[in-house]
Amino acid sequence: MSQAFGVPAFPVDTHIHRLAYRWKLSTGKNVDKTEKDLKRLFPEEIWNKLHLQIIFFGREYCPARGHDPHACPICSKYGRRTLFK
């Protein structure tokens, strides 16, 4: 809906869910809670663009596998302490 028709949405998949948790944007145990947290934090007019920016940033700097929190610009400064153990 957001990409095809421009309807404001903040779809949360496993990637967004993982990054929101790593960056302390959500403590959600599921994607529904994470979506609510992100929608509360960010204004509706940027949801569509921000969703894609988080995905692209995650691919480049904060991947699921082989993640180095010291090399990630966000995790290194704001990431959960559990990432560094």
JOSULMO-V542688 format. One record per backbone hydrogen bond with DSSP energy under -1.0 kcal/mol. CO is the residue of the C=O (numbers start at 1). NH is the residue of the N-H. If there is no record, write none. Layout:
CO & NH
CO & NH
//
This chain:
1 & 5
1 & 7
13 & 17
14 & 18
15 & 19
16 & 20
17 & 21
18 & 22
19 & 23
20 & 25
20 & 26
21 & 24
22 & 80
30 & 34
31 & 35
32 & 36
33 & 37
34 & 38
35 & 39
36 & 40
37 & 41
38 & 42
43 & 46
44 & 47
46 & 50
47 & 51
48 & 52
49 & 53
50 & 54
51 & 55
52 & 56
53 & 57
54 & 58
55 & 59
56 & 60
57 & 61
58 & 62
68 & 71
68 & 72
72 & 76
74 & 78
75 & 79
80 & 83
81 & 84
//
